[in-house]
């Protein structure tokens, strides 16, 4: 068993599998959940310790992982009374695996540095399925020495570990990666609705793309599912996708990067939420449903 003690905050859909793999591969893990107690109880049965509160978890850990929704949740955990910053000690490492704003990440680095603590960004790609399998990808922003120290821990739940650059670069490339993915879904959604509006069965477009160069697993999840009336194959909440694109828009704006597609994708997601597709159970494939509603058509099997 590694001598490094791991604290893990946020054992939801992604965090549960990550923490479970750390346990199974020999680390001592203390966990802290949210309202849903079931993942915490399962991990405790597997050998984890229930941290109880943030201060206690931080006190008993050498490395603290955060796996929450985004920047507001991370900053709350860090800056609240008896939070991570107030409870940490020199020599610890805090690793944010959430999809957060790079600007916030860089500010947190300075706040932790004042206490002799290293802050790392290591956002993830893939889904809860790969989290349980220990086959996630992570995009790490850290100096070379810190990366070498934490890489073995990350490989407990990751198939691919990418050292992107210094702190903040992990969150930056994650937003870019997600923009490519989410932008593709926006394009696919409009194409499927165009089929329905112009009198072509969307399933025919799926057949055509499936044998061409632009086919992809994402196209099959979104378009293949939608053509069969299934908008749930891409396991990514539409609301979280909107949050990620909003973060990306902010980064593009602050850096004065010229471009028009970013704003269009952002607006497409905002429209979908305005139409009622922002509930937690609405996944990114529902962007097809939102575009169909805007155009008064149906995508999926008739009858």
MOPEHU-V248831 format. One record per residue. N is the residue number from 0. SS is DSSP state (H for helix, E for strand, L for the rest). PHI is phi in whole degrees, 0 to 359 (NA if undefined). D_FIRST is the distance of its C-alpha to the first C-alpha in whole Angstrom. Layout:
BEGIN
n,ss,phi,d_first
N,SS,PHI,D_FIRST
N,SS,PHI,D_FIRST
END
This chain:
BEGIN
n,ss,phi,d_first
0,L,NA,0
1,L,296,4
2,L,283,6
3,L,287,9
4,E,266,10
5,E,253,12
6,E,253,15
7,E,231,17
8,E,253,21
9,L,106,23
10,L,254,21
11,L,275,25
12,L,303,25
13,L,273,23
14,H,295,21
15,H,301,20
16,H,295,19
17,H,297,17
18,H,295,15
19,H,297,14
20,H,293,13
21,H,299,10
22,H,299,9
23,H,292,10
24,L,257,8
25,L,107,4
26,L,271,6
27,E,280,8
28,E,236,11
29,E,250,14
30,E,241,17
31,E,218,21
32,L,258,24
33,L,237,27
34,L,288,30
35,L,278,29
36,L,275,26
37,H,302,26
38,H,297,23
39,H,297,21
40,H,297,22
41,H,297,20
42,H,291,17
43,H,297,17
44,H,297,18
45,L,273,15
46,L,120,13
47,L,284,13
48,E,255,15
49,E,279,19
50,L,290,20
51,L,82,23
52,L,212,25
53,H,298,24
54,H,300,24
55,H,294,22
56,H,298,19
57,H,296,20
58,H,300,20
59,L,262,16
60,L,234,15
61,L,261,14
62,E,235,15
63,E,245,17
64,E,264,18
65,E,244,22
66,L,223,23
67,L,236,27
68,L,290,30
69,L,185,31
70,H,303,33
71,H,302,34
72,H,291,31
73,H,296,29
74,H,296,32
75,H,297,32
76,H,298,28
77,H,285,28
78,H,261,32
79,L,298,32
80,L,300,33
81,L,60,30
82,L,272,28
83,H,295,25
84,H,296,28
85,H,289,29
86,H,256,25
87,L,283,23
88,L,223,23
89,L,304,23
90,L,100,20
91,L,283,19
92,E,234,19
93,E,248,20
94,E,241,20
95,E,264,23
96,L,264,23
97,L,289,26
98,L,266,30
99,L,240,31
100,L,283,34
101,H,303,34
102,H,298,36
103,H,296,34
104,H,303,31
105,H,295,33
106,H,290,34
107,H,294,31
108,H,305,29
109,H,292,32
110,H,297,31
111,H,286,28
112,H,301,29
113,L,297,31
114,L,253,28
115,L,76,26
116,L,248,24
117,E,267,23
118,E,246,24
119,E,234,23
120,E,256,25
121,E,215,23
122,E,296,25
123,E,242,25
124,E,233,27
125,L,87,27
126,L,235,27
127,H,302,25
128,H,299,25
129,H,290,23
130,H,299,21
131,H,293,20
132,H,279,20
133,L,73,18
134,L,234,21
135,E,285,22
136,E,252,24
137,E,228,23
138,E,242,25
139,E,259,24
140,E,251,26
141,L,193,25
142,L,289,26
143,H,300,24
144,H,293,22
145,H,293,20
146,H,301,20
147,H,298,18
148,H,288,16
149,H,264,15
150,H,305,16
151,H,300,12
152,H,291,12
153,H,298,15
154,L,288,15
155,L,294,12
156,L,231,16
157,E,237,18
158,E,276,20
159,E,233,22
160,E,239,21
161,E,255,25
162,E,271,25
163,E,281,28
164,E,164,29
165,L,285,29
166,L,303,28
167,L,102,31
168,H,288,31
169,H,296,28
170,H,293,30
171,H,296,34
172,H,289,33
173,H,296,31
174,H,296,35
175,H,295,37
176,H,302,35
177,H,292,35
178,H,298,39
179,H,299,40
180,H,294,38
181,H,291,40
182,H,299,43
183,H,296,43
184,H,294,43
185,H,298,46
186,H,294,48
187,H,300,47
188,H,299,48
189,H,293,52
190,H,293,52
191,H,295,52
192,H,292,54
193,H,299,57
194,H,303,57
195,H,298,58
196,H,287,60
197,H,262,62
198,L,88,62
199,L,248,60
200,L,295,57
201,H,306,53
202,H,298,52
203,H,291,55
204,H,294,53
205,H,299,49
206,H,299,51
207,H,295,52
208,H,294,49
209,H,299,47
210,L,251,49
211,L,243,49
212,L,289,47
213,L,268,46
214,L,294,44
215,L,198,41
216,H,304,38
217,H,294,39
218,H,300,42
219,H,293,42
220,H,297,40
221,H,277,42
222,H,286,46
223,H,300,45
224,H,292,44
225,H,298,47
226,H,298,49
227,L,259,48
228,L,81,48
229,L,248,44
230,L,253,43
231,L,243,39
232,L,285,38
233,L,267,36
234,L,278,34
235,L,213,34
236,E,297,36
237,H,301,39
238,H,298,39
239,H,290,36
240,H,298,37
241,H,298,40
242,H,298,38
243,H,295,36
244,H,292,40
245,H,299,41
246,H,299,39
247,H,295,40
248,H,301,43
249,H,297,43
250,H,297,41
251,H,297,44
252,H,293,46
253,H,295,45
254,L,272,45
255,L,55,48
256,L,275,47
257,L,285,50
258,L,165,50
259,L,241,51
260,H,291,49
261,H,305,46
262,H,296,49
263,H,294,50
264,H,295,46
265,H,301,46
266,H,293,49
267,H,300,48
268,H,290,45
269,H,299,47
270,H,299,50
271,H,298,48
272,H,294,46
273,H,298,50
274,H,274,51
275,H,101,48
276,H,257,45
277,L,259,43
278,L,293,42
279,L,304,38
280,L,272,39
281,L,270,41
282,E,265,39
283,L,299,40
284,L,299,42
285,H,291,44
286,H,299,46
287,H,296,48
288,H,299,49
289,H,295,50
290,H,296,52
291,H,296,54
292,H,297,55
293,H,299,56
294,L,254,58
295,L,58,59
296,L,229,58
297,L,239,55
298,L,250,53
299,L,136,52
300,L,300,54
301,L,274,57
302,L,81,58
END
